[in-house]
Amino acid sequence: MKREIAISYNWQCEALEGEIPFCLAEVLEEHAYDRVFQMLKDGFTSGELCCNANIEIEGKNTPEDGWECRGWWEKREVCL
């Protein structure tokens, strides 16, 4: 038996108007991995992502509570 499993996720940060700079993308990627793997262990196959990242972004005024980003992830399986 051969099985292919794919995890996809997306993030949106309204305060940045759709542009997520690399420094924030790295933080969001790490957060997504941690959250997705924990939820997979708990038996979920999809779910919400939420992260408030307190990092400086050049040319932007960092909100007091950090950059609020939200997203969604899902797992897909294909038996080959």
OpenMM code with the backbone's topology and positions (N, CA, C; nanometers):
from openmm import Vec3, app, unit

residues = "MET LYS ARG GLU ILE ALA ILE SER TYR ASN TRP GLN CYS GLU ALA LEU GLU GLY GLU ILE PRO PHE CYS LEU ALA GLU VAL LEU GLU GLU HIS ALA TYR ASP ARG VAL PHE GLN MET LEU LYS ASP GLY PHE THR SER GLY GLU LEU CYS CYS ASN ALA ASN ILE GLU ILE GLU GLY LYS ASN THR PRO GLU ASP GLY TRP GLU CYS ARG GLY TRP TRP GLU LYS ARG GLU VAL CYS LEU".split()
positions = [
    Vec3(0.0850, -0.1176, 0.0000),
    Vec3(0.0000, 0.0000, 0.0000),
    Vec3(0.0894, 0.1238, 0.0000),
    Vec3(0.0494, 0.2185, -0.0785),
    Vec3(0.1218, 0.3451, -0.0824),
    Vec3(0.0210, 0.4564, -0.0603),
    Vec3(0.0574, 0.5519, 0.0227),
    Vec3(-0.0322, 0.6619, 0.0544),
    Vec3(0.0450, 0.7927, 0.0448),
    Vec3(-0.0195, 0.8907, -0.0116),
    Vec3(0.0391, 1.0249, -0.0196),
    Vec3(-0.0447, 1.1177, 0.0670),
    Vec3(0.0233, 1.1920, 0.1541),
    Vec3(-0.0448, 1.2854, 0.2424),
    Vec3(0.0089, 1.4251, 0.2151),
    Vec3(-0.0815, 1.5199, 0.1961),
    Vec3(-0.0417, 1.6587, 0.1713),
    Vec3(-0.1101, 1.7487, 0.2740),
    Vec3(-0.0323, 1.8406, 0.3270),
    Vec3(-0.0850, 1.9406, 0.4186),
    Vec3(-0.0742, 2.0760, 0.3486),
    Vec3(-0.1836, 2.1478, 0.3420),
    Vec3(-0.1781, 2.2830, 0.2853),
    Vec3(-0.2298, 2.3809, 0.3899),
    Vec3(-0.1744, 2.5000, 0.3865),
    Vec3(-0.2207, 2.6042, 0.4774),
    Vec3(-0.2057, 2.7395, 0.4106),
    Vec3(-0.2818, 2.8353, 0.4609),
    Vec3(-0.2700, 2.9716, 0.4103),
    Vec3(-0.2836, 3.0681, 0.5266),
    Vec3(-0.2232, 3.1818, 0.5122),
    Vec3(-0.2286, 3.2877, 0.6128),
    Vec3(-0.2753, 3.4170, 0.5482),
    Vec3(-0.3471, 3.4976, 0.6256),
    Vec3(-0.3855, 3.6322, 0.5832),
    Vec3(-0.3616, 3.7256, 0.7003),
    Vec3(-0.3119, 3.8425, 0.6695),
    Vec3(-0.2876, 3.9444, 0.7715),
    Vec3(-0.3465, 4.0740, 0.7181),
    Vec3(-0.4668, 4.1062, 0.7630),
    Vec3(-0.5390, 4.2225, 0.7096),
    Vec3(-0.4604, 4.3521, 0.7237),
    Vec3(-0.3885, 4.3694, 0.8336),
    Vec3(-0.3147, 4.4937, 0.8568),
    Vec3(-0.2051, 4.5158, 0.7527),
    Vec3(-0.1604, 4.4087, 0.6890),
    Vec3(-0.0553, 4.4194, 0.5872),
    Vec3(-0.1120, 4.4172, 0.4458),
    Vec3(-0.2423, 4.4171, 0.4331),
    Vec3(-0.3105, 4.4235, 0.3031),
    Vec3(-0.2630, 4.3162, 0.2055),
    Vec3(-0.2503, 4.1929, 0.2562),
    Vec3(-0.2166, 4.0803, 0.1696),
    Vec3(-0.0697, 4.0576, 0.1450),
    Vec3(0.0155, 4.1528, 0.1822),
    Vec3(0.1589, 4.1374, 0.1614),
    Vec3(0.2236, 4.0895, 0.2907),
    Vec3(0.2719, 3.9665, 0.2918),
    Vec3(0.3381, 3.9124, 0.4102),
    Vec3(0.4874, 3.9060, 0.3818),
    Vec3(0.5663, 3.9921, 0.4485),
    Vec3(0.7100, 3.9930, 0.4250),
    Vec3(0.7768, 3.8650, 0.4758),
    Vec3(0.8946, 3.8382, 0.4234),
    Vec3(0.9664, 3.7147, 0.4530),
    Vec3(0.9859, 3.6922, 0.6025),
    Vec3(1.0225, 3.7969, 0.6775),
    Vec3(1.0487, 3.7800, 0.8211),
    Vec3(0.9235, 3.7325, 0.8952),
    Vec3(0.8072, 3.7799, 0.8556),
    Vec3(0.6822, 3.7354, 0.9171),
    Vec3(0.6428, 3.5980, 0.8646),
    Vec3(0.6670, 3.5723, 0.7378),
    Vec3(0.6334, 3.4421, 0.6791),
    Vec3(0.7063, 3.3294, 0.7514),
    Vec3(0.8310, 3.3525, 0.7903),
    Vec3(0.9064, 3.2499, 0.8641),
    Vec3(0.8398, 3.2175, 0.9975),
    Vec3(0.7963, 3.3207, 1.0695),
    Vec3(0.7289, 3.3020, 1.1980),
    Vec3(0.5975, 3.2267, 1.1782),
    Vec3(0.5212, 3.2659, 1.0764),
    Vec3(0.3923, 3.2023, 1.0502),
    Vec3(0.4093, 3.0572, 1.0078),
    Vec3(0.5126, 3.0286, 0.9303),
    Vec3(0.5385, 2.8911, 0.8877),
    Vec3(0.5671, 2.8022, 1.0089),
    Vec3(0.6525, 2.8476, 1.0976),
    Vec3(0.6845, 2.7696, 1.2175),
    Vec3(0.5602, 2.7486, 1.3040),
    Vec3(0.4809, 2.8554, 1.3192),
    Vec3(0.3582, 2.8442, 1.3981),
    Vec3(0.2607, 2.7447, 1.3337),
    Vec3(0.2485, 2.7502, 1.2012),
    Vec3(0.1586, 2.6583, 1.1303),
    Vec3(0.2021, 2.5142, 1.1517),
    Vec3(0.3321, 2.4860, 1.1379),
    Vec3(0.3804, 2.3497, 1.1590),
    Vec3(0.3455, 2.3007, 1.2990),
    Vec3(0.3742, 2.3819, 1.4002),
    Vec3(0.3462, 2.3416, 1.5383),
    Vec3(0.1980, 2.3149, 1.5591),
    Vec3(0.1148, 2.4057, 1.5118),
    Vec3(-0.0303, 2.3939, 1.5317),
    Vec3(-0.0881, 2.2754, 1.4537),
    Vec3(-0.0477, 2.2605, 1.3294),
    Vec3(-0.0990, 2.1516, 1.2455),
    Vec3(-0.0612, 2.0164, 1.3055),
    Vec3(0.0642, 1.9986, 1.3438),
    Vec3(0.1062, 1.8691, 1.3971),
    Vec3(0.0358, 1.8375, 1.5285),
    Vec3(0.0135, 1.9382, 1.6127),
    Vec3(-0.0600, 1.9144, 1.7368),
    Vec3(-0.2044, 1.8735, 1.7070),
    Vec3(-0.2679, 1.9430, 1.6131),
    Vec3(-0.4065, 1.9097, 1.5801),
    Vec3(-0.4170, 1.7733, 1.5124),
    Vec3(-0.3179, 1.7369, 1.4298),
    Vec3(-0.3176, 1.6034, 1.3695),
    Vec3(-0.3103, 1.4968, 1.4784),
    Vec3(-0.2253, 1.5188, 1.5790),
    Vec3(-0.2145, 1.4243, 1.6907),
    Vec3(-0.3473, 1.4116, 1.7645),
    Vec3(-0.4246, 1.5210, 1.7667),
    Vec3(-0.5549, 1.5204, 1.8343),
    Vec3(-0.6668, 1.4665, 1.7460),
    Vec3(-0.6343, 1.4253, 1.6215),
    Vec3(-0.7323, 1.3622, 1.5341),
    Vec3(-0.7999, 1.4528, 1.4329),
    Vec3(-0.7602, 1.5775, 1.4235),
    Vec3(-0.8223, 1.6697, 1.3278),
    Vec3(-0.7593, 1.6548, 1.1893),
    Vec3(-0.8362, 1.6880, 1.0867),
    Vec3(-0.7849, 1.6856, 0.9498),
    Vec3(-0.7868, 1.8242, 0.8856),
    Vec3(-0.8343, 1.9234, 0.9597),
    Vec3(-0.8327, 2.0625, 0.9148),
    Vec3(-0.8560, 2.1504, 1.0367),
    Vec3(-0.8276, 2.2791, 1.0200),
    Vec3(-0.8522, 2.3675, 1.1326),
    Vec3(-0.8067, 2.5091, 1.1072),
    Vec3(-0.8357, 2.5932, 1.2056),
    Vec3(-0.8006, 2.7347, 1.1992),
    Vec3(-0.6586, 2.7578, 1.2483),
    Vec3(-0.5985, 2.8632, 1.1978),
    Vec3(-0.4679, 2.9089, 1.2449),
    Vec3(-0.4834, 3.0530, 1.2919),
    Vec3(-0.4168, 3.0868, 1.4006),
    Vec3(-0.4203, 3.2224, 1.4535),
    Vec3(-0.2861, 3.2514, 1.5188),
    Vec3(-0.2282, 3.3669, 1.4876),
    Vec3(-0.0977, 3.4016, 1.5428),
    Vec3(-0.0870, 3.5532, 1.5562),
    Vec3(-0.0412, 3.5981, 1.6716),
    Vec3(-0.0058, 3.7385, 1.6917),
    Vec3(0.1454, 3.7442, 1.7002),
    Vec3(0.2087, 3.7930, 1.5967),
    Vec3(0.3544, 3.7948, 1.5882),
    Vec3(0.4071, 3.9335, 1.6262),
    Vec3(0.4875, 3.9382, 1.7294),
    Vec3(0.5484, 4.0642, 1.7733),
    Vec3(0.6871, 4.0774, 1.7136),
    Vec3(0.6917, 4.1148, 1.5857),
    Vec3(0.8199, 4.1365, 1.5186),
    Vec3(0.8162, 4.2700, 1.4461),
    Vec3(0.9320, 4.3254, 1.4277),
    Vec3(0.9441, 4.4517, 1.3553),
    Vec3(0.9481, 4.4246, 1.2052),
    Vec3(0.8714, 4.5005, 1.1310),
    Vec3(0.8723, 4.4920, 0.9850),
    Vec3(0.9135, 4.6286, 0.9326),
    Vec3(1.0187, 4.6294, 0.8552),
    Vec3(1.0735, 4.7548, 0.8045),
    Vec3(0.9681, 4.8345, 0.7284),
    Vec3(0.9556, 4.9616, 0.7640),
    Vec3(0.8618, 5.0497, 0.6954),
    Vec3(0.7187, 5.0399, 0.7448),
    Vec3(0.6941, 4.9590, 0.8482),
    Vec3(0.5585, 4.9419, 0.9011),
    Vec3(0.5583, 4.9723, 1.0504),
    Vec3(0.4504, 5.0286, 1.1000),
    Vec3(0.4331, 5.0509, 1.2434),
    Vec3(0.3709, 4.9262, 1.3042),
    Vec3(0.4457, 4.8613, 1.3915),
    Vec3(0.3986, 4.7370, 1.4533),
    Vec3(0.2825, 4.7668, 1.5487),
    Vec3(0.1690, 4.6992, 1.5325),
    Vec3(0.0568, 4.7182, 1.6246),
    Vec3(0.0973, 4.6799, 1.7674),
    Vec3(0.0316, 4.7398, 1.8648),
    Vec3(0.0624, 4.7157, 2.0060),
    Vec3(0.0560, 4.5669, 2.0419),
    Vec3(-0.0422, 4.4957, 1.9884),
    Vec3(-0.0590, 4.3534, 2.0176),
    Vec3(0.0088, 4.2630, 1.9154),
    Vec3(0.0903, 4.3198, 1.8294),
    Vec3(0.1578, 4.2415, 1.7261),
    Vec3(0.0721, 4.2313, 1.6005),
    Vec3(0.1276, 4.1635, 1.5019),
    Vec3(0.0589, 4.1439, 1.3741),
    Vec3(-0.0378, 4.0268, 1.3890),
    Vec3(-0.1668, 4.0546, 1.3811),
    Vec3(-0.2671, 3.9490, 1.3942),
    Vec3(-0.2895, 3.8846, 1.2579),
    Vec3(-0.2549, 3.7577, 1.2505),
    Vec3(-0.2705, 3.6830, 1.1256),
    Vec3(-0.3602, 3.5631, 1.1506),
    Vec3(-0.4425, 3.5319, 1.0536),
    Vec3(-0.5345, 3.4183, 1.0630),
    Vec3(-0.5233, 3.3353, 0.9364),
    Vec3(-0.5563, 3.2087, 0.9510),
    Vec3(-0.5487, 3.1215, 0.8355),
    Vec3(-0.6248, 2.9926, 0.8571),
    Vec3(-0.6003, 2.8993, 0.7672),
    Vec3(-0.6707, 2.7717, 0.7656),
    Vec3(-0.5751, 2.6664, 0.7134),
    Vec3(-0.5874, 2.5439, 0.7629),
    Vec3(-0.5065, 2.4347, 0.7101),
    Vec3(-0.5961, 2.3146, 0.6851),
    Vec3(-0.5478, 2.2244, 0.5983),
    Vec3(-0.6204, 2.1000, 0.5718),
    Vec3(-0.5240, 1.9899, 0.5288),
    Vec3(-0.5653, 1.8685, 0.5572),
    Vec3(-0.4879, 1.7495, 0.5209),
    Vec3(-0.5616, 1.6768, 0.4097),
    Vec3(-0.4884, 1.6332, 0.3096),
    Vec3(-0.5453, 1.5532, 0.2001),
    Vec3(-0.4677, 1.4227, 0.1921),
    Vec3(-0.5386, 1.3137, 0.1739),
    Vec3(-0.4763, 1.1815, 0.1593),
    Vec3(-0.5196, 1.1170, 0.0288),
    Vec3(-0.4255, 1.0519, -0.0351),
    Vec3(-0.4550, 0.9771, -0.1571),
    Vec3(-0.3899, 0.8402, -0.1429),
    Vec3(-0.4698, 0.7364, -0.1555),
    Vec3(-0.4149, 0.6011, -0.1567),
    Vec3(-0.3776, 0.5683, -0.3008),
    Vec3(-0.2533, 0.5317, -0.3192),
    Vec3(-0.2051, 0.5015, -0.4547),
    Vec3(-0.1946, 0.3519, -0.4776),
] * unit.nanometer
topology = app.Topology()
chain = topology.addChain("A")
for resn in residues:
    res = topology.addResidue(resn, chain)
    for name in ("N", "CA", "C"):
        topology.addAtom(name, app.Element.getBySymbol(name[0]), res)
